[in-house]
Amino acid sequence: MARVKSGPYRRRRHQRLIAHNKGYEGTRHHLFKRANESFMKSQWYAYNDRRNRKRDLRRLWIVRINAAARLNGLTYSRLISAMRQSNVILNRKVLADLAVRDPQAFAKVVETATAK
């Protein structure tokens, strides 16, 4: 049987990866080896940043809740503690959204939590 080299298939694979790196600078968008390195690194960053986004959003929510809680005479930690004790079950995402979009509703939540 004859030896089969991967000529056109290899070229197709290389061109697909190089097309993916469109917009990169220097050799990272037209040399396969450099393009492959930068592509793999970009995938690694994308994977990690999908996890970091969750971390960053939680921090943002906590900052917003704390700012709104202080306008209502509490700190973040005291508000969360009061909510736990009075069985007010709202997650941080919803609380932060209330704090930004509807301060009166947030004030009612604070009032309900601190009623006991």
ABEGO torsion letter per residue (X at the ends): XBBBBAAAAAAAAAAAAAAAABGBBEAAAABAAAAAAAAAAAAAAAAAAAAAAAAAAAAAAAAAAAAAAAAAGBBAAAAAAAAAAAGBBBBAAAAAAAAAABAAAAAAAAAAAAAX
